[in-house]
Structure formats: C-alpha cells, structure tokens
Amino acid sequence: ALNLAAGDAIKQCKVMRDALDTTYEVSKLVKYSPKRDSMFEKLKESLAPESPGFRVLCPTRWTVRANSLKSVLDNYAVLQELWITSEDCTSDPAIRSRIIGVAAQFKSFRYLYGVALGELILRHTDNLSKTLQSPKISASEGYRLAQLTIVTLQTLRDDASFEMFWERVNATKQ
C-alpha cells in the first residue's frame, strides 16, 4: 500500500510523472533492443567504466524505481551519447522518432530535475517498503521505521537540503 501511495503522490507532480514516463521509454529503447543494449555497454566501458549498468524501469514494480532512476543519473552522459549514436544507426522511422524524443528530454533540465527528485524521494520510500515486507519485522518496528522515513522526507524540504540537491542536479547537467 505504501508504494501505491507514493506512486499516486508522484503522479500528481507533472515533472516527476514525465520523468518516469521518459525513463520507461529509455528502458524500452535500451533493454528491448540487443543492438542498443550492446552499444550502451560499449559506450559505458569507454566513457564511464566505473558506473553501474542501466536498471530497467518496470511500470508495475514501485519498490525498484529509485534504483532505475539512479542508474539513469549514473549513466546520464553515456545515455546522451547513445541517443546520438543510435539515431544515426536506426532506419525504422518510429524507433528513430522515439530516440529523437528521448534525446530531446535528456537535453532538458526539467527531465534531469525530475529524475533526481524522483530518485531522492523514492530511495527512502523504496527502502521502507522493502523493510516492511520482511516477515521478521513487528508492527511496532514498522511503525517506528515509517515515522523515521516521514521525518527524513520532511528534512529534505528545508532550504539547506534543497541547496545541496540543486547543486547535485546542476553538477550532473555539466
């Protein structure tokens, strides 16, 4: 139920909803094409060998969304290069237009901001959801963890936390 509540709240924010939609499109373009997946791996090895791989965004599994968004942030430059390379190698006009659309989103600050914000929020809600699903956790422990997550999310709303977030997003854009 927690992941559904987080999902409903996120869908109310257009920036985050659009970022998730675009990230899902990225997942389909990269992982459902062996050619683009191979190109991604080669680009990753040359541009960012230390970064982890790309994690697919599943539209129905809310407890793994933060990991997918983090993988977009970790591979942002690699994915941008992939769109340039893929556009030249794709003959199918429908796929080519999808690649052009995703490439345009990657050039926008709005997409990067939405991905970073989604990762920041979902990291905490995903961890809480996974912990609450453990058969070894008691109701009182679950309640305490939920309260700690609420406090953590509330502290992210102050000016100092926003400044740190803003700097991190701007550093990624560079």
Z-matrix of the N, CA and C atoms (Angstrom, degrees):
N
C 1 1.448
C 2 1.523 1 110.83
N 3 1.352 2 117.02 1 -34.11
C 4 1.461 3 120.30 2 179.90
C 5 1.521 4 111.04 3 -62.73
N 6 1.320 5 115.89 4 -45.34
C 7 1.463 6 118.32 5 -178.63
C 8 1.530 7 111.39 6 -65.37
N 9 1.326 8 117.41 7 -31.42
C 10 1.470 9 120.50 8 176.30
C 11 1.526 10 111.12 9 -70.30
N 12 1.324 11 116.30 10 -38.36
C 13 1.465 12 120.12 11 177.03
C 14 1.521 13 110.22 12 -65.14
N 15 1.327 14 116.70 13 -43.61
C 16 1.468 15 120.22 14 177.46
C 17 1.521 16 109.94 15 -62.40
N 18 1.318 17 116.61 16 -41.32
C 19 1.462 18 120.91 17 178.57
C 20 1.520 19 112.32 18 -61.93
N 21 1.321 20 116.46 19 -44.25
C 22 1.469 21 120.30 20 178.89
C 23 1.526 22 111.07 21 -63.71
N 24 1.337 23 116.57 22 -41.21
C 25 1.466 24 120.06 23 179.62
C 26 1.526 25 110.72 24 -65.27
N 27 1.312 26 116.69 25 -41.66
C 28 1.463 27 120.75 26 -179.36
C 29 1.520 28 110.94 27 -67.01
N 30 1.311 29 117.31 28 -37.12
C 31 1.462 30 120.42 29 179.94
C 32 1.527 31 112.31 30 -66.76
N 33 1.329 32 117.33 31 -17.22
C 34 1.463 33 121.21 32 177.07
C 35 1.526 34 111.91 33 -77.40
N 36 1.334 35 116.59 34 -18.14
C 37 1.466 36 122.09 35 -179.12
C 38 1.530 37 108.38 36 -99.75
N 39 1.304 38 116.91 37 112.80
C 40 1.467 39 121.57 38 -174.59
C 41 1.525 40 112.25 39 -60.06
N 42 1.312 41 118.13 40 -40.82
C 43 1.466 42 120.92 41 -179.11
C 44 1.528 43 110.48 42 -60.33
N 45 1.305 44 116.45 43 -45.42
C 46 1.468 45 119.65 44 -178.59
C 47 1.525 46 111.36 45 -73.92
N 48 1.304 47 117.74 46 -37.56
C 49 1.465 48 120.73 47 177.23
C 50 1.527 49 110.06 48 -61.47
N 51 1.326 50 116.65 49 -45.46
C 52 1.464 51 120.47 50 178.33
C 53 1.519 52 111.65 51 -64.64
N 54 1.332 53 116.96 52 -38.94
C 55 1.468 54 120.51 53 178.89
C 56 1.523 55 110.62 54 -63.99
N 57 1.323 56 117.39 55 -41.33
C 58 1.466 57 120.27 56 177.99
C 59 1.527 58 111.31 57 -67.03
N 60 1.326 59 116.88 58 -39.97
C 61 1.467 60 120.13 59 178.23
C 62 1.526 61 110.87 60 -62.53
N 63 1.320 62 116.67 61 -44.36
C 64 1.466 63 120.62 62 179.15
C 65 1.520 64 110.70 63 -66.17
N 66 1.322 65 117.42 64 -40.51
C 67 1.465 66 120.83 65 179.15
C 68 1.527 67 110.57 66 -64.30
N 69 1.315 68 117.56 67 -36.48
C 70 1.459 69 120.39 68 175.39
C 71 1.531 70 110.08 69 -64.29
N 72 1.309 71 116.69 70 -40.44
C 73 1.469 72 120.36 71 176.78
C 74 1.534 73 110.54 72 -63.83
N 75 1.321 74 116.76 73 -39.63
C 76 1.476 75 121.14 74 175.86
C 77 1.523 76 109.35 75 -59.57
N 78 1.320 77 116.53 76 -44.88
C 79 1.473 78 121.01 77 179.32
C 80 1.519 79 110.86 78 -56.70
N 81 1.324 80 115.80 79 -46.15
C 82 1.459 81 119.37 80 -179.35
C 83 1.527 82 111.30 81 -65.72
N 84 1.324 83 116.98 82 -41.58
C 85 1.465 84 119.95 83 -178.24
C 86 1.528 85 112.53 84 -67.90
N 87 1.328 86 116.58 85 -35.81
C 88 1.476 87 119.51 86 -176.84
C 89 1.519 88 111.29 87 -84.76
N 90 1.295 89 117.59 88 -55.08
C 91 1.460 90 120.48 89 -169.30
C 92 1.521 91 115.01 90 -83.91
N 93 1.319 92 118.17 91 -19.93
C 94 1.464 93 119.15 92 179.23
C 95 1.520 94 112.47 93 -94.94
N 96 1.316 95 115.75 94 9.01
C 97 1.461 96 121.15 95 176.05
C 98 1.527 97 107.98 96 -128.39
N 99 1.323 98 117.74 97 108.05
C 100 1.469 99 119.40 98 178.95
C 101 1.528 100 112.26 99 -56.42
N 102 1.313 101 116.73 100 -35.12
C 103 1.469 102 120.46 101 -179.45
C 104 1.533 103 110.70 102 -65.33
N 105 1.339 104 117.42 103 -49.28
C 106 1.470 105 120.29 104 179.71
C 107 1.520 106 111.33 105 -69.49
N 108 1.322 107 117.37 106 -34.60
C 109 1.464 108 120.34 107 177.31
C 110 1.529 109 109.70 108 -62.74
N 111 1.320 110 116.81 109 -43.08
C 112 1.469 111 121.39 110 177.69
C 113 1.531 112 110.73 111 -65.03
N 114 1.330 113 116.52 112 -41.40
C 115 1.465 114 120.21 113 177.36
C 116 1.527 115 110.59 114 -62.52
N 117 1.334 116 115.92 115 -41.24
C 118 1.461 117 120.28 116 178.18
C 119 1.532 118 110.37 117 -59.89
N 120 1.330 119 116.84 118 -47.13
C 121 1.472 120 120.42 119 -179.04
C 122 1.530 121 111.58 120 -61.64
N 123 1.328 122 116.96 121 -41.00
C 124 1.472 123 120.29 122 178.68
C 125 1.527 124 111.18 123 -66.02
N 126 1.314 125 116.85 124 -43.48
C 127 1.465 126 120.38 125 177.73
C 128 1.526 127 111.24 126 -64.19
N 129 1.316 128 116.37 127 -40.27
C 130 1.468 129 120.71 128 179.32
C 131 1.522 130 110.59 129 -62.23
N 132 1.318 131 116.87 130 -42.09
C 133 1.471 132 120.54 131 179.21
C 134 1.522 133 111.71 132 -63.02
N 135 1.323 134 117.39 133 -36.03
C 136 1.460 135 119.43 134 -178.39
C 137 1.531 136 113.32 135 -86.28
N 138 1.336 137 118.01 136 -34.70
C 139 1.463 138 120.94 137 -175.75
C 140 1.531 139 114.07 138 -94.68
N 141 1.311 140 116.44 139 -36.87
C 142 1.474 141 120.09 140 -175.02
C 143 1.527 142 110.03 141 -150.39
N 144 1.345 143 117.46 142 68.43
C 145 1.470 144 119.23 143 -175.79
C 146 1.528 145 114.12 144 -63.66
N 147 1.328 146 117.31 145 -23.07
C 148 1.462 147 120.18 146 -178.73
C 149 1.519 148 113.01 147 -82.15
N 150 1.327 149 117.83 148 -15.31
C 151 1.460 150 119.51 149 -177.71
C 152 1.530 151 110.58 150 -76.61
N 153 1.329 152 115.97 151 146.83
C 154 1.471 153 118.57 152 177.75
C 155 1.514 154 110.24 153 -69.75
N 156 1.293 155 116.47 154 170.46
C 157 1.466 156 121.29 155 179.82
C 158 1.513 157 112.14 156 -71.64
N 159 1.309 158 114.43 157 -178.41
C 160 1.459 159 121.20 158 179.66
C 161 1.519 160 109.60 159 -88.03
N 162 1.323 161 116.63 160 132.44
C 163 1.465 162 122.46 161 178.01
C 164 1.524 163 108.94 162 -102.32
N 165 1.311 164 115.48 163 128.08
C 166 1.460 165 121.78 164 -178.53
C 167 1.522 166 110.26 165 -68.25
N 168 1.325 167 115.59 166 140.16
C 169 1.460 168 121.35 167 175.10
C 170 1.514 169 108.13 168 -92.94
N 171 1.313 170 115.67 169 114.83
C 172 1.461 171 121.22 170 178.58
C 173 1.527 172 108.00 171 -93.04
N 174 1.323 173 118.35 172 126.70
C 175 1.471 174 119.79 173 -175.72
C 176 1.520 175 114.76 174 -66.63
N 177 1.318 176 118.29 175 -18.40
C 178 1.462 177 119.92 176 -177.10
C 179 1.524 178 113.85 177 -106.61
N 180 1.310 179 118.82 178 -11.88
C 181 1.469 180 120.88 179 -178.04
C 182 1.519 181 109.80 180 -104.32
N 183 1.325 182 115.72 181 92.37
C 184 1.458 183 120.73 182 -175.52
C 185 1.517 184 113.27 183 -72.34
N 186 1.321 185 119.45 184 -21.16
C 187 1.462 186 120.06 185 -175.52
C 188 1.520 187 113.33 186 -79.38
N 189 1.309 188 119.25 187 -0.64
C 190 1.470 189 120.78 188 177.90
C 191 1.528 190 111.51 189 -121.88
N 192 1.298 191 117.52 190 13.47
C 193 1.467 192 120.35 191 -178.37
C 194 1.522 193 112.33 192 -68.69
N 195 1.317 194 117.99 193 -38.59
C 196 1.470 195 119.84 194 -179.54
C 197 1.523 196 110.43 195 -59.75
N 198 1.331 197 117.28 196 -40.30
C 199 1.464 198 120.10 197 179.65
C 200 1.523 199 111.49 198 -63.42
N 201 1.309 200 116.90 199 -39.65
C 202 1.461 201 120.32 200 178.89
C 203 1.529 202 110.57 201 -66.34
N 204 1.319 203 117.15 202 -45.07
C 205 1.461 204 120.64 203 179.15
C 206 1.529 205 111.08 204 -64.58
N 207 1.319 206 116.72 205 -37.69
C 208 1.474 207 120.13 206 176.81
C 209 1.518 208 110.33 207 -63.42
N 210 1.324 209 117.31 208 -39.05
C 211 1.464 210 119.64 209 179.77
C 212 1.534 211 110.92 210 -66.54
N 213 1.324 212 117.66 211 -31.59
C 214 1.470 213 120.12 212 174.68
C 215 1.525 214 109.32 213 -65.42
N 216 1.334 215 116.66 214 -46.05
C 217 1.465 216 120.18 215 179.61
C 218 1.527 217 111.13 216 -62.88
N 219 1.319 218 116.95 217 -42.79
C 220 1.471 219 120.95 218 -178.77
C 221 1.523 220 112.45 219 -66.51
N 222 1.330 221 116.60 220 -27.57
C 223 1.471 222 121.56 221 -176.38
C 224 1.526 223 112.35 222 -115.03
N 225 1.316 224 117.62 223 24.57
C 226 1.461 225 121.12 224 -173.19
C 227 1.535 226 111.92 225 -57.46
N 228 1.320 227 116.96 226 -49.28
C 229 1.474 228 120.34 227 -178.91
C 230 1.526 229 111.03 228 -66.24
N 231 1.321 230 116.93 229 -37.87
C 232 1.467 231 121.29 230 179.17
C 233 1.527 232 109.54 231 -63.96
N 234 1.318 233 116.69 232 -45.13
C 235 1.463 234 120.37 233 -179.86
C 236 1.528 235 111.38 234 -65.53
N 237 1.329 236 117.53 235 -38.25
C 238 1.465 237 119.76 236 177.06
C 239 1.532 238 110.48 237 -61.00
N 240 1.313 239 116.34 238 -42.42
C 241 1.469 240 120.18 239 178.37
C 242 1.527 241 110.72 240 -67.74
N 243 1.320 242 116.78 241 -35.42
C 244 1.464 243 120.94 242 178.47
C 245 1.526 244 110.84 243 -60.27
N 246 1.332 245 117.71 244 -40.25
C 247 1.466 246 119.78 245 -178.63
C 248 1.524 247 110.66 246 -66.05
N 249 1.314 248 117.04 247 -38.11
C 250 1.465 249 120.70 248 178.15
C 251 1.526 250 109.89 249 -63.87
N 252 1.320 251 115.87 250 -48.08
C 253 1.464 252 121.25 251 -178.94
C 254 1.526 253 111.23 252 -66.29
N 255 1.314 254 116.79 253 -43.87
C 256 1.471 255 121.32 254 -176.91
C 257 1.517 256 112.40 255 -66.58
N 258 1.310 257 116.30 256 -36.48
C 259 1.460 258 119.39 257 -178.39
C 260 1.534 259 110.40 258 -61.07
N 261 1.320 260 116.06 259 -38.54
C 262 1.465 261 120.19 260 -179.69
C 263 1.525 262 112.80 261 -72.86
N 264 1.330 263 116.85 262 -26.02
C 265 1.468 264 121.30 263 -174.82
C 266 1.523 265 114.16 264 -96.86
N 267 1.321 266 117.78 265 -2.55
C 268 1.462 267 120.78 266 -173.67
C 269 1.523 268 110.46 267 -103.32
N 270 1.322 269 115.04 268 126.49
C 271 1.466 270 118.96 269 179.72
C 272 1.534 271 112.35 270 -98.65
N 273 1.325 272 117.46 271 -23.73
C 274 1.468 273 121.38 272 179.95
C 275 1.533 274 109.29 273 -69.10
N 276 1.333 275 118.22 274 118.46
C 277 1.470 276 120.32 275 -176.04
C 278 1.533 277 113.69 276 -63.18
N 279 1.327 278 118.25 277 -33.37
C 280 1.468 279 120.36 278 -179.99
C 281 1.527 280 110.56 279 -67.93
N 282 1.319 281 116.53 280 -45.10
C 283 1.475 282 120.53 281 179.03
C 284 1.525 283 109.45 282 -67.61
N 285 1.315 284 116.08 283 -41.26
C 286 1.465 285 120.45 284 179.42
C 287 1.533 286 110.57 285 -59.13
N 288 1.329 287 117.51 286 -42.82
C 289 1.468 288 119.91 287 179.57
C 290 1.527 289 111.20 288 -67.42
N 291 1.329 290 117.69 289 -35.37
C 292 1.473 291 120.23 290 176.08
C 293 1.529 292 110.21 291 -64.92
N 294 1.327 293 117.19 292 -41.00
C 295 1.464 294 121.19 293 178.43
C 296 1.525 295 110.25 294 -63.86
N 297 1.320 296 117.19 295 -43.66
C 298 1.469 297 121.12 296 178.36
C 299 1.526 298 110.47 297 -61.30
N 300 1.335 299 116.83 298 -40.70
C 301 1.464 300 120.76 299 178.29
C 302 1.517 301 112.60 300 -63.95
N 303 1.326 302 116.30 301 -44.45
C 304 1.472 303 120.11 302 178.77
C 305 1.524 304 109.90 303 -66.65
N 306 1.324 305 117.40 304 -40.69
C 307 1.469 306 120.97 305 178.67
C 308 1.529 307 110.36 306 -60.31
N 309 1.325 308 116.75 307 -39.68
C 310 1.471 309 120.27 308 177.84
C 311 1.522 310 110.79 309 -64.42
N 312 1.326 311 117.17 310 -40.09
C 313 1.468 312 120.45 311 177.10
C 314 1.522 313 111.24 312 -62.99
N 315 1.328 314 116.99 313 -40.15
C 316 1.464 315 120.82 314 -179.68
C 317 1.525 316 112.11 315 -65.55
N 318 1.317 317 117.37 316 -23.96
C 319 1.460 318 120.92 317 178.02
C 320 1.522 319 111.90 318 -82.32
N 321 1.333 320 116.70 319 -13.36
C 322 1.465 321 119.61 320 -177.35
C 323 1.526 322 110.80 321 -91.40
N 324 1.322 323 114.61 322 139.51
C 325 1.461 324 119.73 323 177.20
C 326 1.522 325 110.43 324 -66.16
N 327 1.303 326 116.71 325 -32.09
C 328 1.465 327 122.03 326 -178.58
C 329 1.529 328 111.64 327 -57.16
N 330 1.332 329 116.87 328 -42.71
C 331 1.466 330 119.96 329 179.21
C 332 1.523 331 110.47 330 -65.84
N 333 1.316 332 116.64 331 -47.94
C 334 1.464 333 120.22 332 -179.84
C 335 1.529 334 110.62 333 -59.35
N 336 1.306 335 116.29 334 -43.51
C 337 1.465 336 121.30 335 178.56
C 338 1.532 337 110.66 336 -60.40
N 339 1.329 338 117.45 337 -45.56
C 340 1.463 339 121.50 338 179.82
C 341 1.517 340 112.65 339 -63.40
N 342 1.323 341 116.81 340 -40.89
C 343 1.468 342 120.58 341 178.71
C 344 1.527 343 109.98 342 -65.21
N 345 1.331 344 116.86 343 -46.03
C 346 1.466 345 120.43 344 -178.97
C 347 1.533 346 111.51 345 -64.85
N 348 1.321 347 116.93 346 -41.24
C 349 1.462 348 120.53 347 178.79
C 350 1.531 349 110.66 348 -66.35
N 351 1.321 350 116.17 349 -43.60
C 352 1.461 351 120.00 350 178.00
C 353 1.518 352 111.79 351 -61.23
N 354 1.315 353 116.79 352 -43.05
C 355 1.477 354 120.13 353 179.16
C 356 1.518 355 110.41 354 -63.06
N 357 1.320 356 117.09 355 -43.22
C 358 1.465 357 121.82 356 -179.25
C 359 1.529 358 111.37 357 -60.64
N 360 1.306 359 117.60 358 -45.96
C 361 1.467 360 121.13 359 -178.13
C 362 1.526 361 111.19 360 -74.96
N 363 1.318 362 115.82 361 -48.92
C 364 1.468 363 119.50 362 -175.37
C 365 1.526 364 113.17 363 -67.83
N 366 1.317 365 117.55 364 -25.30
C 367 1.462 366 119.95 365 175.93
C 368 1.527 367 110.15 366 -55.11
N 369 1.313 368 115.93 367 -43.22
C 370 1.469 369 120.31 368 -177.99
C 371 1.528 370 112.13 369 -76.23
N 372 1.326 371 116.98 370 -43.18
C 373 1.467 372 118.70 371 -179.48
C 374 1.528 373 111.35 372 -70.38
N 375 1.339 374 117.49 373 -35.25
C 376 1.471 375 119.93 374 176.55
C 377 1.525 376 110.84 375 -63.23
N 378 1.335 377 116.32 376 -43.94
C 379 1.470 378 119.48 377 179.03
C 380 1.521 379 111.14 378 -62.32
N 381 1.319 380 116.71 379 -42.09
C 382 1.466 381 119.58 380 178.50
C 383 1.530 382 110.30 381 -63.94
N 384 1.322 383 117.52 382 -45.01
C 385 1.471 384 120.31 383 180.00
C 386 1.523 385 111.68 384 -59.75
N 387 1.323 386 116.45 385 -45.49
C 388 1.465 387 120.18 386 -179.93
C 389 1.525 388 110.92 387 -63.20
N 390 1.325 389 116.36 388 -41.32
C 391 1.466 390 120.44 389 -179.61
C 392 1.525 391 111.13 390 -66.41
N 393 1.320 392 116.80 391 -41.90
C 394 1.468 393 120.53 392 -179.32
C 395 1.528 394 112.39 393 -66.59
N 396 1.315 395 117.53 394 -22.27
C 397 1.463 396 120.98 395 179.76
C 398 1.533 397 112.63 396 -80.39
N 399 1.314 398 116.91 397 -7.98
C 400 1.456 399 120.21 398 179.87
C 401 1.527 400 110.41 399 -68.55
N 402 1.331 401 118.17 400 134.96
C 403 1.466 402 119.65 401 179.40
C 404 1.538 403 112.66 402 -72.45
N 405 1.317 404 117.21 403 -11.95
C 406 1.467 405 120.81 404 -176.51
C 407 1.521 406 113.49 405 -91.63
N 408 1.312 407 117.74 406 -2.84
C 409 1.464 408 120.18 407 -175.96
C 410 1.531 409 109.86 408 -92.69
N 411 1.325 410 115.48 409 137.19
C 412 1.470 411 119.96 410 178.89
C 413 1.524 412 109.58 411 -87.71
N 414 1.317 413 115.80 412 167.43
C 415 1.463 414 121.03 413 179.35
C 416 1.526 415 110.96 414 -63.01
N 417 1.325 416 116.61 415 -40.31
C 418 1.471 417 119.09 416 -179.23
C 419 1.532 418 110.80 417 -68.78
N 420 1.326 419 117.57 418 -37.49
C 421 1.469 420 119.91 419 176.02
C 422 1.526 421 110.24 420 -65.48
N 423 1.309 422 116.18 421 -41.66
C 424 1.460 423 120.41 422 178.03
C 425 1.516 424 111.94 423 -61.29
N 426 1.307 425 116.01 424 -42.57
C 427 1.457 426 120.43 425 178.13
C 428 1.524 427 110.65 426 -62.41
N 429 1.337 428 115.94 427 -44.94
C 430 1.468 429 120.72 428 179.95
C 431 1.529 430 110.75 429 -61.50
N 432 1.329 431 117.43 430 -42.91
C 433 1.461 432 121.34 431 179.06
C 434 1.530 433 111.65 432 -65.99
N 435 1.318 434 116.16 433 -37.27
C 436 1.469 435 119.57 434 177.47
C 437 1.530 436 110.10 435 -64.58
N 438 1.323 437 116.55 436 -41.93
C 439 1.463 438 120.23 437 178.50
C 440 1.528 439 110.90 438 -64.21
N 441 1.333 440 117.35 439 -40.36
C 442 1.470 441 120.88 440 177.39
C 443 1.531 442 111.11 441 -63.81
N 444 1.312 443 116.84 442 -38.55
C 445 1.466 444 120.47 443 178.49
C 446 1.520 445 110.09 444 -65.66
N 447 1.315 446 117.04 445 -41.23
C 448 1.469 447 120.69 446 177.86
C 449 1.521 448 110.37 447 -60.73
N 450 1.331 449 116.68 448 -45.76
C 451 1.471 450 120.96 449 179.09
C 452 1.532 451 110.07 450 -61.71
N 453 1.323 452 116.57 451 -43.07
C 454 1.466 453 120.67 452 179.31
C 455 1.520 454 110.84 453 -60.80
N 456 1.323 455 116.73 454 -46.65
C 457 1.466 456 120.01 455 179.57
C 458 1.524 457 111.58 456 -65.12
N 459 1.327 458 117.14 457 -35.07
C 460 1.466 459 119.97 458 178.59
C 461 1.530 460 111.24 459 -68.32
N 462 1.328 461 117.50 460 -34.86
C 463 1.466 462 119.54 461 179.00
C 464 1.529 463 111.68 462 -69.05
N 465 1.321 464 116.84 463 -21.95
C 466 1.465 465 119.91 464 177.57
C 467 1.523 466 112.25 465 -71.47
N 468 1.320 467 116.26 466 -10.51
C 469 1.466 468 120.84 467 -175.75
C 470 1.530 469 112.95 468 -91.68
N 471 1.326 470 119.00 469 -0.02
C 472 1.464 471 119.19 470 -179.69
C 473 1.538 472 110.70 471 -85.53
N 474 1.325 473 115.77 472 167.11
C 475 1.467 474 121.12 473 -174.66
C 476 1.526 475 112.87 474 -62.67
N 477 1.316 476 117.40 475 -40.52
C 478 1.470 477 120.38 476 -178.28
C 479 1.533 478 110.81 477 -64.78
N 480 1.317 479 116.58 478 -42.35
C 481 1.466 480 120.11 479 178.52
C 482 1.519 481 111.01 480 -65.58
N 483 1.330 482 116.55 481 -39.80
C 484 1.459 483 119.38 482 178.86
C 485 1.529 484 110.55 483 -65.29
N 486 1.322 485 117.59 484 -40.12
C 487 1.474 486 120.42 485 178.18
C 488 1.525 487 111.07 486 -60.16
N 489 1.329 488 116.97 487 -43.43
C 490 1.474 489 120.53 488 177.77
C 491 1.526 490 110.36 489 -63.41
N 492 1.305 491 116.72 490 -43.68
C 493 1.466 492 121.52 491 178.20
C 494 1.524 493 110.25 492 -61.29
N 495 1.329 494 116.90 493 -47.19
C 496 1.462 495 122.47 494 -178.17
C 497 1.537 496 110.55 495 -60.22
N 498 1.319 497 116.46 496 -43.23
C 499 1.471 498 120.41 497 178.69
C 500 1.526 499 111.09 498 -63.93
N 501 1.325 500 116.29 499 -40.23
C 502 1.463 501 119.55 500 179.80
C 503 1.531 502 111.54 501 -65.58
N 504 1.328 503 116.99 502 -40.76
C 505 1.461 504 120.56 503 178.84
C 506 1.533 505 109.80 504 -66.07
N 507 1.310 506 117.04 505 -43.29
C 508 1.459 507 120.25 506 179.22
C 509 1.525 508 112.06 507 -65.75
N 510 1.323 509 117.21 508 -35.57
C 511 1.471 510 120.07 509 177.34
C 512 1.521 511 110.58 510 -66.59
N 513 1.313 512 117.31 511 -36.18
C 514 1.466 513 120.93 512 178.26
C 515 1.528 514 110.12 513 -66.89
N 516 1.320 515 117.31 514 -37.19
C 517 1.464 516 121.63 515 -177.97
C 518 1.530 517 111.07 516 -65.29
N 519 1.317 518 116.16 517 -31.23
C 520 1.468 519 119.78 518 -179.20
C 521 1.464 520 108.32 519 -62.15
